[in-house]
Amino acid sequence: MKKRFYILIAFGLLLCYSGLIEPYWISQTTHDLTIDGLGLKELTIVQIADIHTHKFGWRERETIRRIEEIDPDFIFITGDVFSSGAILSSGLTFIEKLGARYGIYLAPGNADGKILSAIRWGRIERDTLNCGILMNESVDCGPFVLVGIDDPVSGRENTADAFAGVTHTKPVFVMTHFHPDRLLRELEHLGADMVFSGHTHGGHIGIATVVGLVPYANRSKYMGGLYKLNHTYLSVTRGIGTGIFPFRFLCRPEIVVFHLRGG
């Protein structure tokens, strides 16, 4: 009887920690990389994803505060700023309060349908947003070319359109919400130097054997971290928020910071 009581207490504490503490305990992961052809002494890029903003609350404010301290040159948002059941204004407030020296860019995710619909129907003008939304298109950012792939989870990706006109006179960075193997192979073939991705939430649980048993969590063999695929770097962030599974255990939300130098 006493053993059962202790098990229930331990389980309750685990639920409290994984539901009320760790999802709001934002970490920072920093990488120092050399990128051939970058042509700069140093460039700081912040990558975030999967904010899943229900309301503009503590987690959103803390993310913005941490990014302000980093003072990045660019911010890459690899999808899912918004949340399916939330009002549009919460995510827009989050985007509006972000700041970067040279640019903020978003590659839409499968939960960003509300903002895309608002743009499509003219309720929001893309030019009035505090970020550039890249939907199968590219932009010259000075030291690099940035390609934004529309959401592969929803089948909206089109690499031919995205890479139209892209030359390789400078490094090519790619933002995509997700990274299915076929897309990774194609991006490698197209000469991407770096691919920035999200969607996995790191599996929510930082125990690989457990993640492997849960289809919702086990979305890819590249669940979170920095990988080197032949000549292409792949960065998969664990994201900031949570989806329909509002728990995290040994898988803290993260802001990813890159300090890049030219080779």
N, C-alpha and C positions, 0 to 999 in steps of 0.2 A: 504493500500500500504506500509506504513511504517512498519507495523507489519510483512508483508511478507519479507521485506528487512532484518529485524533483524533475522528472522528465517533462511534465506539463509546465513547470516553472521555466525550465531551460528552453522549451519550445516557444513559450510566450515571450521570453526575452529575445530569442532569435527573430521572431516576427516583428517585435518592436524595433530592433536594430535595423533589420533589412527593409522595413517599411517606413520608418520615421527618421532614421539617422543617416544611413549610408546613401540613400538617394539624394540627399541634400549636402553631402560631404564632398565638395568638388575638389578634384585633384588637378595637378598641372604636370603634363609630360613634356619634356623638352628634348629636342633633337638638334644636333649640330651636324650639318651636311655640307659637302662640297659638290657643287653642280657645275659641270663643264659648260663654259660659254656664258655664265650668268653675268660676268662683267662688272660686278659690284664688290665692294669690300665686304659688306654684310647686308642681309635683307631679313627682316623678321616677319614671319607669317603666322597668324593664329588660325587654327582650324577648329570649328565647332560643328555639331550636328545634332539632330534629334532632340531639339529643345522641347517639342511637344507642349507648347505653351497653352495651358488652360486659362490662366490668369497671369497678370503681371505681378508675380509674387516674389518671395525671398530668393528662390533659386535663380530667377531671371535677373534680379538686382545684383546678386552676388556674382553671377557670370559677367555682367557688365563691369562691375567694380574690379574684378580680377583682370579683365582685358584692358581696362584703363591703366592699371599698374604696369602691364606689359608694354603698352604704347606701341602697337604693331604698325608695320607699314601697310600690310594687307590683312583682311579677314576673309577666309573662305568658309562659307556655310554649306555643308554638303547635305542639305535636305531636311525636311520635317521641322521647320520652325513652328508650324501651326499644329493644331490638334483638331481632329474631325468634329468633336462635339463642342468646341469652344468658339467664342465670338472672335471675329476677325481682328478686332481692334487690339486685343491682347498681344498677338504676334507682331502686329504693326508697331506697337509701342516698343517692344523689345528691339526690333530692327532699327527704329528711329534713334534709340539711345546708344547704339553701338558707335564706336569711333575708330577710324584708322587713318593713317597719314595719307595714303594714296588711293585706297579703294576697298569696298566691301562687295563681295559677290556671293550669289546664291545659286546653287544648282537644285532645282525643285525635287522634292521627295514625294512619296505616295500619300502623305498626309497634308500636302500643301494645295489640295484642290481648291480650297476657298479663295486663296489669293490669285490663283491662275484663272478661276472663274470670274473674279472681280475685274481682273485685267481684260479678259476676253470680252466682257460685256460693258466695258468702258466705265465701270464704277471707280476704278483706280487707274491712274496713268503711271506707266512704268517709270517715266522720267521724274516723277515726284517722289519716288521711294529713295530711302537712304542707302539702297544697295542696287547693284546691277543684277538682274535675273537672267541667267544664261540658259536658254532652252535650245540645245543643239546649235550653238553658235560660239564664236570666239571673239576675244578682244585682245588688242595689243596693250600690255601693261608696262611697256618700257623695257625692263630687263628680261621679260619673258612674255610668251603668249599664253593666255589662259583660255582653255576650251571647257565649256559647260555642256554636259550631256543631260538631256531631259530624263526623267525617272525611268530606269529599266524595270522596276518592280511593276509599274503600270504599262509597260511595253511602249513607252513614248520615246525611247532612245533612237537617234539617227546619226550615226557617226559620219556618214557621208556629208550631211549638211553641217555638222559640227566642225569638221576639219576642212571644209571648203575654203580655199585660199590660204590655208596655214602653211607656211614655209618653215624650214628648220635652220634659219639663220640665228636663232636664239632658242633657249630652252622652252619646251612645251609642257605646261602643267595642265592637268585635266581634273575637273571636279565632276563627280557622279555620286548620286545617292547610294547606289549599290554597285557591286563588282562581281556579277556572275562570271564564271570562268571564261565563257566564250567572249565576253566583252573585254576581259583583261588581255586575252590573247590578241584580240583585234587592236587594242590600244598599244600594246607592245609593238605590233607590226606597223602601226601608224607612227611610231617613234615618240611616244610619250615619255618624257623624262621622269615625271612624277604623277601619280594618280592619288587623289584625295577622295575618301569614301566614308560612308557611315552605315546606318540602317541596322546593324547587328546589335547595337546596345551592348556589345561585348558578351552577349549571351545572358546578361543579368546576373549570372552566377559564375564566379571565378574558379570553378572546379571543372576541368575539361571533361572528366568522365560523366559528370552529372549533365552538363550541357549537351553532350552527345546523345543522351537519352530523351531529350525534349525537342521535338521538331520546331516549335516556336522559337526556341533559343538557338538551336544549331542551324544557322542560316548559311554558313560558309566554312571552309577550312581556314579562311583568313578572318578571324572573329574580332581581333583588335590588336593594334600595335603597328610597327613599321616593318615592312618586308622588302626584300630585294628580289625582283623577278627578272633574271637576266640583266638587262640594262635599264630597267624601270623600277623606281621606288613605288611602293604602295603603302599609303597611310590609312588605316582603318581606325577611326575614333570610336570609343565606347559611348560617346554622346553625352548629353547633359540631362535630359529628362527620361521618362519611362512611357511605355505605351499601355496596352491593356493589362500588362503584368507590372504592377506598381512597386516591385521589390528589387533590391540589389543586395548581393552578398559577395564580398571579396571582389567586387567589380564596380568601383567607385566611378561616378560621372567624371568626365575629364575635359579639360581645355588642352589642346595640343599646340605646342609652340615650336616653330622651326626657325633656327638661325642658319641661314644659307649663305655660303660664300662661293665666289666664282673660282673655277679651276684654272 
